[in-house]
Amino acid sequence: MVWSWWGFMEITKVSSKGQVVIPKQVRDAHGWREGTELIVENTSHGVLLRPKRVFKPTTVEEVAGCLAKLYKGPARSIEDMDAAIEAEAVRRYKRSVGK
């Protein structure tokens, strides 16, 4: 492990097959287990690894469209939703302080 301005860094080598071992501490910190698919992105600052999304990207319309199947009541106003959120926040606060 090596110290840098951004914290500790690990050093690894590229194998003859082009493989790189990601240090266990880094894998654990990101929750990358065996079989995790990573996207390798070449950036102006170096190489970026990020996990491949498990689900395909969706739009608000796609997500909201499925909600209509779950809720059959009347449409709620923003004020109704704000009041419900406030009431739940108060309920949780009272529960947390024992009232």
C-alpha positions, 0 to 999 in steps of 0.5 A: 500500500502506498500513500498519495494525496488522495489516500492510500493506493494499492499497486498491481501489475498487468499480467502477460494476458492483460489481466489486473488483480484488483486488491481485496481492500478495493473490491471489498470497499466497493462490494465487488464480488467474484463475477461482478461485471465492470465497465472499463472506461478510458478517461483523460485522468486514467482508467475508470472501473464501474459496475455494470448496471443490473437493470437497464436504464428506465424513464420516469414514464416507464416507472410511473406507468407501472404504478397505475396498476398498483393504485386504483384510488383518486389522484392526489394533489401535491398538498395531499402528498406533502401533508402525508409526508409531514404526518409520517415524519412527525409519527416517526419522530414521536416514536424515536423520542418515545412519545 
